[in-house]
Amino acid sequence: MIRRAPLVYFLLALVWALVIAWQAVEHHWVVNSARAALINRSSDITTILGVVIRSQRRMGGAVFQSRLETALKDLVNSRELTSVALLNASGEVVASAGKPMDLAIQRLQQTGQRWGKNGGAVVQWGKNNVTIVNSVDLGAGISPEGEPEPTIVLPRRDSTNRVRGDDRFGRPPFPPPWATNQFPGTNFPPGDRFATNREAVAGGTNARPARPRSGRPFWMNETEYQSLLERRGLHGLIISMSTDAVALVSREDVWMRSIIGCFASISVLGLALAWRTVGKSSELQLRLLRASELNTHLKEMNLAAAGLAHETRNPLNIIRGLAQMISKQGEASNEVRRKSREIIDEADRVTAQLNEFINYSRPREIRRTPVALSSVLGEVVRALNYDLEEKSITLRNVAEPLTIEADEQLLRQALFNLLLNAIQAVDAKGEIEIRAGKRNGAGGFVEIADNGPGISPEHRAEVFKPYFTTNQKGTGLGLAVVQQIVLAHGWEIECLPNEPHGATFRLLHLSVLGKGR
């Protein structure tokens, strides 16, 4: 499983990248759809504008600029458009409404994007708006002869009631009132534009001038009509629409895609952590199995070593007994007696080490019972009374009478080893103090403090290890046995300095049942 971890992490990262890329593509599609909807709406607006222009057409396909701009302003005020401009064939503005626009038509057609079939419109996206250029004949009609009839926008009148854009003779595009009732036989003004129609009306007084072709008004000649059509004829338009709706759709979609991306990231991260946890759990289970096998093997070795130590004590006792017998013989020389006492001392030392090893290797089975702490301390002090008197040690027992829950025999052994360790550490006429009590929320405690040389800070964590000792006569197993007993009870043991000098061994978290006697 550990070997497959890189592959799993790579696949999870690949899935995450695919989800993020998918969300990016979907967001691009949503934004493009919103833009397409906005452009399609511009086509609808163009159609509506064409209907409005056709409804205002008059004779000869003419539309008054004032009325047309009023309609354009109403369209802009509907807030669908920000500005609109109607163009002639040369790209010049004929009528407009709304905010001023950049009307560089050629630049727009070069930099904009083609939209629709055959590139029918030019679209340029700005920061807050979109500009659309349409080359269509807005409001165009069909003449009775079936020919196209373009729309002409008549300019506003000035203060002299003359139409702006009159020709160089001062004549309006529409005929003067007297011209509409002229018939053959009357005197036409010089240069009259209807002179070309005299032949058509020479037959009688009731005939009317013939209507010119291509929807040209009957009061204009072809040259004037083409000139006016070039200047005022509607050929296309530019509209500018706000992109706030597209921006709103984009923001909402970004939020949604971001949430999906966050969920995907959290999911991938969670799966990666889960796989990592499973891998570590499997590794720990494997280590635990190996440790269990090793522990079983160590237990077997421990039992074998304890049995060997137990069997070794019998020959040592025989050797010690023989050495005592030799030292008590009357004919034995002083040298023989001295050697015999050395044999006895070494046998006692080895026997003590074997006893400590057997105690350390013995399994700790806890049998908890209510124990009077003061009674156990009294028995331990009485057992070590000879050692205390031999070194003239002052012992102060200030322990509170408590009843705790513990294995009495193991508790006695732990306190015995701690007190013996303190006796061995102090010099002659040293001082030892036993303290015990109850702490709020931390259970009971027992402290054995001495004024000996103390233990250096770097050795305080090692004094509980087997065969570590600072005493030349020590076995190095006494404190290790104490720690075994403490851990078996679920307690804690600390090695602390005893100010101004010395050491303190403290047992913590004892289960206090009540006050003792």
C-alpha positions as CSV (number, residue, x, y, z in Angstrom):
1,M,0.0,0.0,0.0
2,I,2.9,2.4,0.8
3,R,4.4,1.7,-2.6
4,R,1.1,2.5,-4.4
5,A,0.8,5.9,-2.5
6,P,2.5,8.1,-5.2
7,L,0.3,6.6,-7.9
8,V,-2.8,7.2,-5.8
9,Y,-1.8,10.8,-5.1
10,F,-1.1,11.4,-8.8
11,L,-4.5,10.1,-9.8
12,L,-6.2,12.2,-7.2
13,A,-4.3,15.3,-8.4
14,L,-5.3,14.4,-12.0
15,V,-9.0,14.1,-11.0
16,W,-8.8,17.5,-9.3
17,A,-7.2,19.1,-12.3
18,L,-9.8,17.6,-14.6
19,V,-12.6,19.0,-12.4
20,I,-11.1,22.5,-12.3
21,A,-10.6,22.4,-16.1
22,W,-14.1,21.2,-16.6
23,Q,-15.4,24.1,-14.5
24,A,-13.3,26.6,-16.4
25,V,-14.7,25.3,-19.8
26,E,-18.3,25.4,-18.4
27,H,-17.8,29.0,-17.2
28,H,-16.5,30.0,-20.6
29,W,-19.5,28.4,-22.2
30,V,-21.9,30.2,-19.8
31,V,-20.3,33.6,-20.5
32,N,-20.4,33.0,-24.3
33,S,-24.1,32.0,-24.0
34,A,-24.8,35.2,-22.1
35,R,-23.0,37.2,-24.8
36,A,-24.9,35.4,-27.6
37,A,-28.2,36.1,-25.8
38,L,-27.2,39.8,-25.6
39,I,-26.3,39.9,-29.3
40,N,-29.5,38.2,-30.3
41,R,-31.4,40.7,-28.3
42,S,-29.7,43.4,-30.4
43,S,-31.2,41.8,-33.5
44,D,-34.6,42.0,-31.9
45,I,-34.0,45.7,-31.1
46,T,-33.0,46.3,-34.7
47,T,-36.2,44.7,-35.9
48,I,-38.3,46.8,-33.5
49,L,-36.4,49.9,-34.7
50,G,-37.2,49.1,-38.3
51,V,-40.9,48.7,-37.5
52,V,-40.9,52.1,-35.7
53,I,-39.2,53.8,-38.7
54,R,-41.7,52.2,-41.2
55,S,-44.6,53.5,-39.0
56,Q,-43.2,57.1,-39.3
57,R,-42.6,57.0,-43.1
58,R,-44.3,59.6,-45.1
59,M,-44.5,60.3,-48.8
60,G,-41.3,59.5,-50.6
61,G,-40.0,57.3,-47.7
62,A,-39.2,60.4,-45.6
63,V,-39.0,60.4,-41.8
64,F,-38.7,63.5,-39.7
65,Q,-35.5,63.6,-37.6
66,S,-37.3,65.1,-34.6
67,R,-39.8,62.3,-34.4
68,L,-37.2,59.6,-35.1
69,E,-34.9,60.9,-32.4
70,T,-37.8,61.0,-29.9
71,A,-38.4,57.3,-30.7
72,L,-34.7,56.6,-30.3
73,K,-34.6,58.3,-26.9
74,D,-37.6,56.3,-25.7
75,L,-35.8,53.2,-26.7
76,V,-32.6,54.3,-24.9
77,N,-34.7,55.2,-21.8
78,S,-35.9,51.6,-21.6
79,R,-32.4,50.8,-20.3
80,E,-31.8,48.1,-22.8
81,L,-29.5,50.4,-24.8
82,T,-27.0,53.0,-23.7
83,S,-26.8,54.7,-27.1
84,V,-27.9,54.3,-30.7
85,A,-26.9,56.0,-33.9
86,L,-28.4,55.7,-37.4
87,L,-25.9,55.8,-40.3
88,N,-26.0,56.7,-44.0
89,A,-24.2,54.7,-46.7
90,S,-21.0,56.6,-45.9
91,G,-21.1,55.7,-42.2
92,E,-22.0,59.2,-41.1
93,V,-24.5,59.8,-38.3
94,V,-28.0,60.7,-39.4
95,A,-29.8,60.5,-36.1
96,S,-28.7,59.4,-32.6
97,A,-29.7,59.2,-29.0
98,G,-28.0,58.3,-25.7
99,K,-24.4,58.6,-24.6
100,P,-21.8,59.6,-27.2
101,M,-20.1,56.7,-29.0
102,D,-16.8,56.2,-30.7
103,L,-18.1,56.2,-34.3
104,A,-14.8,55.2,-36.0
105,I,-16.7,52.7,-38.2
106,Q,-13.6,51.5,-40.1
107,R,-11.7,50.9,-36.9
108,L,-14.7,49.0,-35.4
109,Q,-14.9,46.9,-38.5
110,Q,-11.2,46.1,-38.4
111,T,-10.9,45.4,-34.6
112,G,-14.4,44.0,-33.9
113,Q,-15.6,40.4,-34.3
114,R,-17.9,39.2,-37.0
115,W,-21.2,37.8,-35.7
116,G,-23.9,35.9,-37.5
117,K,-24.0,34.2,-40.8
118,N,-21.8,35.7,-43.5
119,G,-20.5,38.2,-41.0
120,G,-23.7,40.3,-40.9
121,A,-22.7,42.4,-37.8
122,V,-19.5,43.7,-36.3
123,V,-19.3,43.3,-32.5
124,Q,-16.7,44.9,-30.2
125,W,-16.7,44.2,-26.5
126,G,-15.7,46.9,-24.1
127,K,-15.2,47.0,-20.4
128,N,-18.8,47.9,-19.5
129,N,-20.6,47.8,-22.9
130,V,-20.7,46.1,-26.3
131,T,-20.9,48.0,-29.6
132,I,-22.7,46.4,-32.5
133,V,-22.5,47.7,-36.1
134,N,-25.3,46.5,-38.5
135,S,-25.3,47.3,-42.2
136,V,-29.0,47.0,-43.0
137,D,-31.5,49.3,-44.7
138,L,-33.7,50.2,-41.7
139,G,-37.4,50.9,-42.5
140,A,-36.9,50.3,-46.2
141,G,-40.1,49.8,-48.2
142,I,-41.2,48.6,-51.6
143,S,-42.6,51.1,-54.2
144,P,-45.8,50.3,-56.2
145,E,-43.5,49.4,-59.1
146,G,-41.9,46.7,-56.8
147,E,-38.6,48.5,-56.5
148,P,-36.9,49.1,-53.1
149,E,-37.7,52.4,-51.5
150,P,-35.1,53.5,-49.0
151,T,-35.9,55.7,-46.0
152,I,-34.7,59.3,-45.9
153,V,-34.4,61.3,-42.6
154,L,-35.5,64.9,-43.0
155,P,-33.4,67.3,-40.8
156,R,-34.9,69.6,-38.2
157,R,-36.1,73.0,-39.3
158,D,-34.1,76.1,-38.3
159,S,-35.4,79.4,-36.8
160,T,-36.4,80.7,-40.3
161,N,-38.7,77.7,-40.7
162,R,-36.3,76.4,-43.4
163,V,-35.5,72.7,-43.4
164,R,-31.8,72.1,-42.6
165,G,-30.1,70.6,-45.6
166,D,-31.9,72.6,-48.3
167,D,-30.1,72.5,-51.6
168,R,-28.0,75.4,-52.9
169,F,-31.1,77.1,-54.4
170,G,-32.7,77.2,-51.0
171,R,-35.4,74.8,-52.0
172,P,-36.6,72.2,-49.5
173,P,-36.6,68.4,-50.2
174,F,-40.4,68.6,-50.1
175,P,-42.2,70.9,-52.6
176,P,-43.6,74.2,-51.4
177,P,-47.4,74.3,-50.8
178,W,-48.1,75.9,-54.3
179,A,-46.1,73.1,-56.0
180,T,-48.5,70.4,-55.0
181,N,-51.4,71.9,-57.1
182,Q,-49.5,72.9,-60.2
183,F,-51.1,71.7,-63.4
184,P,-50.1,72.2,-67.1
185,G,-50.8,75.6,-68.6
186,T,-49.5,77.5,-65.5
187,N,-46.3,79.4,-65.4
188,F,-43.6,77.4,-63.5
189,P,-40.8,79.3,-61.8
190,P,-37.5,79.4,-63.5
191,G,-35.4,76.3,-62.8
192,D,-38.5,74.5,-61.4
193,R,-37.8,70.9,-60.6
194,F,-41.1,69.8,-62.2
195,A,-40.1,71.1,-65.6
196,T,-39.0,67.7,-66.6
197,N,-42.6,66.5,-66.2
198,R,-44.3,69.0,-68.5
199,E,-44.4,66.6,-71.4
200,A,-46.2,64.1,-69.2
201,V,-49.0,66.6,-68.4
202,A,-49.2,68.4,-71.8
203,G,-52.3,66.4,-72.7
204,G,-54.8,68.2,-70.5
205,T,-55.4,70.2,-67.3
206,N,-56.5,67.3,-65.2
207,A,-53.4,65.2,-65.7
208,R,-50.9,64.8,-62.8
209,P,-47.1,64.4,-63.1
210,A,-46.0,60.8,-63.5
211,R,-44.4,59.2,-60.4
212,P,-40.7,58.8,-60.8
213,R,-39.2,55.3,-60.5
214,S,-37.4,53.9,-57.4
215,G,-39.7,55.7,-55.0
216,R,-38.3,59.1,-55.8
217,P,-40.6,62.0,-54.7
218,F,-42.2,63.5,-57.8
219,W,-41.0,67.0,-56.9
220,M,-37.3,66.0,-57.1
221,N,-35.2,65.2,-60.1
222,E,-32.9,62.2,-60.0
223,T,-29.7,64.1,-59.2
224,E,-31.2,65.8,-56.2
225,Y,-32.8,62.6,-55.0
226,Q,-29.5,60.6,-55.2
227,S,-27.7,63.5,-53.4
228,L,-30.3,63.5,-50.5
229,L,-30.3,59.7,-50.4
230,E,-26.5,59.7,-50.0
231,R,-26.6,62.2,-47.2
232,R,-29.8,61.3,-45.3
233,G,-30.7,57.8,-46.4
234,L,-30.6,55.1,-43.7
235,H,-28.2,52.4,-44.4
236,G,-27.2,51.0,-41.0
237,L,-26.9,51.6,-37.3
238,I,-24.6,51.3,-34.3
239,I,-26.0,50.4,-31.0
240,S,-24.2,50.2,-27.6
241,M,-25.7,47.9,-25.0
242,S,-24.7,47.5,-21.4
243,T,-22.9,44.3,-20.4
244,D,-24.1,44.4,-16.8
245,A,-26.3,41.4,-17.3
246,V,-23.4,39.4,-18.8
247,A,-21.2,40.5,-15.9
248,L,-23.9,39.5,-13.4
249,V,-24.2,36.0,-15.0
250,S,-20.4,35.7,-15.0
251,R,-20.1,36.6,-11.3
252,E,-22.8,34.2,-10.2
253,D,-21.3,31.4,-12.3
254,V,-17.8,32.1,-10.9
255,W,-19.2,31.8,-7.4
256,M,-20.9,28.6,-8.2
257,R,-17.8,27.2,-10.0
258,S,-15.6,28.3,-7.1
259,I,-17.8,26.5,-4.6
260,I,-17.7,23.4,-6.8
261,G,-13.9,23.7,-7.0
262,C,-13.6,24.1,-3.2
263,F,-15.7,21.0,-2.7
264,A,-13.6,19.1,-5.2
265,S,-10.4,20.3,-3.5
266,I,-11.7,19.4,-0.1
267,S,-12.8,16.0,-1.4
268,V,-9.5,15.2,-3.0
269,L,-7.6,16.4,0.0
270,G,-9.8,14.3,2.3
271,L,-9.3,11.2,0.1
272,A,-5.5,11.9,0.1
273,L,-5.5,12.2,3.9
274,A,-7.7,9.1,4.2
275,W,-5.4,7.1,2.0
276,R,-2.4,8.4,4.0
277,T,-4.1,7.4,7.3
278,V,-5.0,4.0,5.9
279,G,-1.4,3.5,4.8
280,K,0.0,4.6,8.2
281,S,-2.6,2.4,10.0
282,S,-1.5,-0.6,7.9
283,E,2.1,0.2,8.6
284,L,1.4,0.5,12.3
285,Q,-0.5,-2.7,12.3
286,L,2.4,-4.5,10.7
287,R,4.8,-3.0,13.2
288,L,2.5,-3.9,16.0
289,L,2.3,-7.5,14.8
290,R,6.1,-7.6,14.6
291,A,6.4,-6.0,18.0
292,S,3.9,-8.6,19.4
293,E,6.0,-11.4,18.0
294,L,9.2,-9.8,19.4
295,N,7.4,-9.3,22.7
296,T,6.4,-12.9,22.8
297,H,10.0,-13.9,22.1
298,L,11.3,-11.5,24.8
299,K,8.9,-13.0,27.3
300,E,10.1,-16.4,26.6
301,M,13.7,-15.2,26.9
302,N,12.8,-13.4,30.1
303,L,11.3,-16.5,31.6
304,A,14.4,-18.5,30.6
305,A,16.7,-15.8,32.1
306,A,14.7,-15.7,35.3
307,G,14.8,-19.5,35.6
308,L,18.6,-19.4,35.0
309,A,19.0,-16.7,37.6
310,H,16.9,-18.7,40.1
311,E,18.9,-21.9,39.4
312,T,22.2,-19.9,39.8
313,R,21.3,-18.8,43.4
314,N,21.5,-22.4,44.7
315,P,25.2,-22.9,43.8
316,L,26.0,-19.5,45.2
317,N,24.3,-20.4,48.5
318,I,26.4,-23.5,48.6
319,I,29.6,-21.6,47.9
320,R,28.7,-19.0,50.6
321,G,28.0,-21.7,53.1
322,L,31.3,-23.4,52.4
323,A,33.2,-20.2,52.7
324,Q,31.5,-19.5,56.1
325,M,32.5,-23.0,57.3
326,I,36.1,-22.5,56.3
327,S,36.3,-19.1,58.0
328,K,35.0,-20.6,61.3
329,Q,37.6,-23.4,61.5
330,G,40.1,-22.9,64.2
331,E,43.1,-24.1,62.4
332,A,42.4,-21.7,59.5
333,S,45.0,-19.0,59.0
334,N,44.2,-15.3,58.8
335,E,44.7,-15.3,55.1
336,V,42.2,-18.1,54.6
337,R,39.7,-16.3,56.8
338,R,40.2,-13.1,54.8
339,K,39.7,-14.9,51.4
340,S,36.7,-16.7,52.8
341,R,35.0,-13.3,53.8
342,E,35.7,-12.0,50.3
343,I,34.0,-15.1,48.8
344,I,31.0,-14.5,51.1
345,D,30.8,-10.8,50.1
346,E,31.0,-11.5,46.4
347,A,28.4,-14.3,46.7
348,D,26.1,-11.9,48.6
349,R,26.5,-9.2,45.9
350,V,25.8,-11.6,43.0
351,T,22.8,-13.0,44.9
352,A,21.4,-9.5,45.4
353,Q,21.8,-8.8,41.7
354,L,20.0,-12.1,40.9
355,N,17.2,-11.2,43.2
356,E,16.8,-7.8,41.6
357,F,16.8,-9.3,38.2
358,I,14.2,-11.8,39.1
359,N,12.0,-9.1,40.6
360,Y,12.4,-7.0,37.4
361,S,11.6,-9.9,35.1
362,R,8.6,-11.1,37.0
363,P,5.2,-10.2,35.4
364,R,3.3,-7.5,37.3
365,E,-0.3,-8.7,38.0
366,I,-2.1,-5.9,39.9
367,R,-4.6,-6.9,42.6
368,R,-6.1,-3.6,43.8
369,T,-7.4,-3.3,47.3
370,P,-7.9,-0.4,49.8
371,V,-4.5,0.2,51.4
372,A,-3.7,2.4,54.4
373,L,-0.7,4.4,53.2
374,S,0.6,5.2,56.7
375,S,0.6,1.5,57.7
376,V,2.7,0.5,54.6
377,L,5.2,3.4,55.2
378,G,5.6,2.3,58.8
379,E,6.4,-1.2,57.8
380,V,9.0,0.0,55.3
381,V,10.6,2.2,57.8
382,R,10.8,-0.6,60.4
383,A,12.4,-2.9,57.8
384,L,15.1,-0.3,57.0
385,N,15.6,0.9,60.6
386,Y,19.0,-0.8,61.0
387,D,20.3,1.0,57.9
388,L,19.0,4.3,59.2
389,E,20.7,3.9,62.6
390,E,23.9,2.7,61.0
391,K,24.4,6.0,59.1
392,S,22.7,8.1,61.8
393,I,20.1,9.4,59.3
394,T,17.3,11.7,60.4
395,L,14.0,10.5,59.0
396,R,10.9,12.8,59.1
397,N,7.6,11.3,58.1
398,V,5.0,14.0,57.4
399,A,2.7,12.0,55.3
400,E,-1.0,12.5,55.6
401,P,-3.0,9.4,56.6
402,L,-4.7,8.3,53.3
403,T,-6.4,5.2,52.1
404,I,-5.5,4.5,48.5
405,E,-6.3,1.8,46.0
406,A,-3.2,-0.3,45.2
407,D,-1.6,-3.7,45.3
408,E,-0.2,-3.7,48.8
409,Q,2.7,-6.0,48.2
410,L,3.9,-4.1,45.1
411,L,3.4,-0.7,46.8
412,R,5.5,-1.9,49.7
413,Q,8.2,-3.0,47.4
414,A,8.2,0.3,45.4
415,L,8.4,2.4,48.6
416,F,11.1,0.1,50.0
417,N,13.3,0.5,46.9
418,L,12.8,4.3,46.9
419,L,13.7,4.6,50.6
420,L,16.6,2.3,50.3
421,N,17.9,4.3,47.3
422,A,17.7,7.5,49.4
423,I,19.5,5.9,52.3
424,Q,22.3,4.8,50.0
425,A,22.5,8.3,48.4
426,V,22.9,10.4,51.6
427,D,26.1,10.6,53.7
428,A,26.3,9.9,57.4
429,K,23.9,12.0,59.5
430,G,21.9,12.8,56.4
431,E,18.2,13.8,56.3
432,I,15.3,12.1,54.6
433,E,11.7,13.3,54.5
434,I,8.6,11.4,53.5
435,R,5.6,13.5,52.3
436,A,2.2,12.4,51.2
437,G,-1.1,14.1,50.6
438,K,-4.0,14.8,48.1
439,R,-4.1,17.3,45.3
440,N,-7.3,18.7,43.8
441,G,-8.1,17.0,40.6
442,A,-4.8,15.1,40.5
443,G,-5.3,12.4,43.1
444,G,-2.8,11.5,45.8
445,F,1.0,11.8,45.8
446,V,3.9,10.4,47.8
447,E,7.4,12.0,47.9
448,I,10.7,10.7,49.3
449,A,13.3,13.6,49.4
450,D,16.9,13.4,50.6
451,N,19.7,15.9,51.0
452,G,22.3,13.8,49.2
453,P,24.4,14.8,46.2
454,G,21.3,14.7,44.0
455,I,21.0,13.7,40.3
456,S,22.2,15.8,37.4
457,P,19.5,17.0,35.0
458,E,20.9,15.0,32.1
459,H,20.6,11.8,34.2
460,R,17.1,12.3,35.6
461,A,15.4,10.7,32.6
462,E,17.8,7.7,32.6
463,V,17.7,6.7,36.3
464,F,14.7,4.5,35.6
465,K,16.5,2.5,32.9
466,P,17.7,-1.0,33.8
467,Y,21.3,-1.2,35.0
468,F,21.8,2.5,35.2
469,T,23.2,3.6,38.5
470,T,25.4,6.3,40.1
471,N,26.1,4.1,43.2
472,Q,29.1,1.8,42.9
473,K,27.4,-0.8,45.1
474,G,24.0,-0.5,43.3
475,T,22.6,-3.0,40.9
476,G,20.8,-0.5,38.6
477,L,17.5,-2.4,38.8
478,G,15.9,-0.9,41.9
479,L,14.4,2.2,40.2
480,A,13.6,0.2,37.1
481,V,11.4,-2.1,39.3
482,V,9.8,0.9,40.9
483,Q,8.9,2.3,37.5
484,Q,7.4,-1.1,36.4
485,I,5.2,-1.1,39.5
486,V,4.1,2.5,39.0
487,L,3.2,2.1,35.4
488,A,1.3,-1.1,36.1
489,H,-0.9,0.9,38.5
490,G,-1.4,3.7,36.0
491,W,0.5,6.2,38.1
492,E,3.4,8.5,37.2
493,I,6.9,8.9,38.8
494,E,9.2,11.9,38.6
495,C,12.7,12.6,39.6
496,L,13.1,16.2,40.8
497,P,15.7,18.3,42.5
498,N,15.4,18.9,46.3
499,E,16.4,22.4,47.1
500,P,18.9,23.4,48.2
501,H,20.5,20.0,47.3
502,G,19.5,16.4,47.0
503,A,16.8,14.5,45.0
504,T,13.1,14.0,45.3
505,F,11.2,11.0,43.9
506,R,7.5,11.7,43.5
507,L,4.6,9.3,42.8
508,L,1.6,11.0,41.2
509,H,-2.1,10.2,40.4
510,L,-2.7,7.7,43.2
511,S,-6.3,6.7,43.6
512,V,-7.4,8.2,47.0
513,L,-10.4,6.5,48.6
514,G,-10.5,8.6,51.7
515,K,-8.6,9.6,54.9
516,G,-6.8,6.8,56.7
517,R,-5.8,6.5,60.3
